[in-house]
Amino acid sequence: MDTQSLKAFLAVAGQHSFSEAAEQLHLTQSAVSKRIQQLESQLGTPLFDRHNRTVSLTEAGLALLPRAQAILDLVTDTELQLDNMSGTVSGSLSVATSHHIGLHRLPPVLRKFVQAYPSVSLNLEFLGSERAYQAVRLRQVDMALTTLAEQEDPDIETIPLWRDRMVCVCAPDHRLAGVKKITFAELAKEDAILPEPDTVTYRLIAEAFAAEKLALSTTMPTNFLETIKMMVSVGLGWSVLPESMCQDQSLRIIRWPGAPIARQLGAVCLKNRTRSNATQALLGMLSSTA
């Protein structure tokens, strides 16, 4: 039972597809199928039920799933612990980040990091908060920098780094810009340009409207805050954005009728896992500049 076969097994189990698992692992579908066949032959039992376009785990596959992940975690942690003993900061480092953090928070830190540790191969991937958490859980990235979820996850360690104060904004010539006392009812009459519903920011705003028994009128959802800012600036609707993005004349800050909104930004890692020297070095730089 080799680690490559176990990686193929976990990929197929996660994707419910041999072809998508092959894409994830950067292998051919036949190579993935061969590894699964070898694993099933070694264990003497089928691990997947094959359907027309998808696969599902058999009872044996379900039993193997947590054990396969535990074996691979142990192997990875052991390799990292041995590598860390050298004290060198090198190897690969995969980081998921939101576009906002990647554009507005990371550049000076990354510039300092790559200058200090040129032997590290840094891979940066831009993902929304929900997808970033998933990437950490699936071991697809070493860490994520994103909006921190309000509810604790037993498998996830969160490291708060920045607190973003949010403000309600519209275009200077938007109808709401002339309203002296904004209410949730007034906001509900207008289109809102907001991130996707699975984001922390959206949920914070939606909960405020739900408490008033009002529905949000959302249009053209996007997780790119710069895109939201542009659409608001041309009068397509109102939004709630980080205050740091709203200092120019293209937007008018209007009074938010509810409790102040803020979101916590930070790092996300798996709990109880060995971190590489490169991961520790980047976290140290982020913490010192937060």
N, C-alpha and C positions, 0 to 999 in steps of 0.2 A: 504494500500500500504506500505509494510514493506521494509526495506533496503535490506534484503536478496533476495527478489524477484527482486528488481531493480539491484542488483549485477548480478544475473543470466541473466536478460534481457540484460545488457551491455555486458556480456561475450558472449552470443549467437550472439548478433549483431556484435561484433568484430570478432568472429571466423567464422561466417556464418555456424555454426554447433553446434548441441546439444552435440554431443560426445566430440568435442574438447573443448567446453565451460566447460563441466563436468570435463575434465582432468585439465583445468586451475584452476578450483575452488576446485579441490580435492573432488569432489562429484560423485555420480553415475548419469548416464544419466537420469534415472527415476526421481531422486530428482530434477534435473534441469528442466525437463519437467513439473513436478508438480508445481514448483514455477512459471513457465511461464503461465501455465494454470490458476493458482490462480490469477495472475496479469491480464490476459485477462478477466477473469470472473468479477473481480472488476471493470475494465474499460468498460466492455460490448462490447469489440471489439477485433478482432484478431490483434496481433502485428507482426506476421510473416506469410509469405507464405511458406508452406512446399513444397520442391522439392524432387527429388529422394535422393540426398545425401547432399544437402545444403539447407539453408533457406535464405530468404531475407525479409527485413522489409516492412511491409505494409505502407500505407500512415499514419495510426495512429502510427505505430512504429517509423517512421521517425520524427513525431511530438514529440513523447515522448523522443527520444534519448538525445537531449541536456538538457532537463529538468531533466531526470533521473540522468545524470552526475552531474548537478548542485545541485540536492538534496543530493546526496552522498558526494559531495565535502563539502557542508555546514555542514552535519552531522560530517564528519571527522574533518574538521577545528574546529568545536565547541568542539569536544572531546579533540583535541590537545590543544586548548587554555585552557581548564579546567585542563588538565593534567599538562601543563606547569606552571600553577600558583603555583604548589607545589615546583617548583624550582629543583626537583630531576631529575637526568639524568638516565632514565631507560626505560624499554619497548623494543620493537623490532625496529631494524634499518636495512633496506634492501638497499644495495648499488650494483649497476652495475659498473663494471670496465673493461677497456681493459686489455689484458694480459700484455702489456708492463708496464702500470702504476702499475698493481697489483704486478708485479715481481720486478720492479726497483724503484718505488716511494713510494708505500704504506707500506711495511713491518715495517719500524721504526715508522711511524705514528700510524699504527694499534696496534703495541706492546704497545705504550704509551697510546693509547685510551682504550684498554681492561684492562690495569692495573689501569687506573684512574676511569673507569666506569664499574665495573664488573657486574652491574645489567642490562646492555644493552645486549640484544640478537642480535648479529650481523650476518646478512646473506649476504654473498658476492657472486655475480654472475658475471662470466666472459663473456662479450659480446663485439662484434664489435661496432664501433661508431654509425652506422645507427641503429642497433638493440637497443643500449643503449638509444638513443634518443626516440625511439618508446616505450621502457619500461617505461620511465618517463612520456610520454604522456598518456599511458594507466594506469598510477597509479600502475604499477607492482613493482616499486621500489621507494624509497624515494628520491634518488639522483643517479646520474651517474658520474663517473670520466672517461673522455674519451677525444679524440681529438675534439676540438670545431669546429663546422661548420663555414664556412666563412660567410654565409648569416644568418641574424637574423631571428629567429622564434618568431612570436608574442606571443606564448604560453609558451616559454621557457626562463628562465633566465640562463645566462652563467656567471661563475665566473672564470676568467683566473688565473691559478696557476703556470704553468711551461711553458717555451718556449723551444721546442726541435729543435736544429739546426740539419739539415739533411745533410748527405754526400753521395756521389756516391761511391760505392765500388765494387770490384771484387776480385777473388782469386789472390794470388801473381803470379801464373803461368798462369793466363788467358791471352788471346791475348791482351785484352784492357790494361793490366798492362804495356805493352811495347810500347803503343802508346803515343807519346810525347804530342800531342795536340788533345784531345778528342773532337769530334763534335757530334751533335745530329744524323747526318747521320751514323757516326761510331757506335753509341749506337744502332741505329735502326737495324743494321745488326746482332746484337747479341740478344740472349734471355734475357728477363728481368724477374726476380723473384720478384713479387710485391704483395701487399695485394689485396683483392677483389676490383672490380671496384666501389663498392658503398662506399668506404672509402675516407676520405679527402686526405690521402697521395697519393692514386692512382690518384685522380682527379688533384692534383697539378702537378704530373709528366705528365699525359696525356695531360693537357693543354699546357705544354711547348712543347711537340712534335707536337700537333695540330697547334700551332703557326708557326712551321717550315714546316707544311704540310707533316709531316712524321707519319707513323703508328708505334705503339709499338708492338714488338714481345714478347708477354707475355706467360709464361708457368707455370703450377702448382701454381695458385694463392693460397695464404694462409694468414690469418690475424695474424698468430703467428710469430712475428718478430724474435724470437730465431730460429724458423724453417727456415725462410728466410736466416738468417745469416749462418746457417749450409749449406744450399744448395748452397749459393754463395761461401762459403769457399772451397767447393769441386769442384768448376769450372762449375757449371750448368748454370751460367749466372751472370749478374750484378744486382745491386739493389740500392735503396736509403734508408739508415737506419739512426736512431739517432746517432749522433757523439759519444755519451757516450757508445754505444755498440761496437764501432769499434777501440778500443785502443790496441787490442792484435795483434799478428803476423799472425792470420789466414786470415785477410783481407787486401787488399791494397786500400787505399783511392785514388781515381782518380778525376781529376778536372771536376766538373760539368760545362758543356758548357753554361748554362743559368744563370739567376739571382739566387742568393742563395735561397735555399728552407728551410723554417722553418714551424713548425706546433705548434699551441697553444694548450696546454693541460689544462684541468680544470674541474670544477664541473658543472653539469647540473641539474637544478631543475625546477619545474613548477612555473610560475609567479603567483603572488597574492595568494599564498597558505600559510597557517600556517605551519611552520616547527617545528618539535618536538625538545625538549631540546637536545635529542641525536644527531639529524641532525645538530643543531647549534654547538654543542660541537665538532663534527668531522670536520665541516667546519672551525671552529676556529683553530683547531690544524693544519689542512692542510695549511691554510693561513699563520700561524706563521712559518711554516717550508719551505714554497715555496721559 
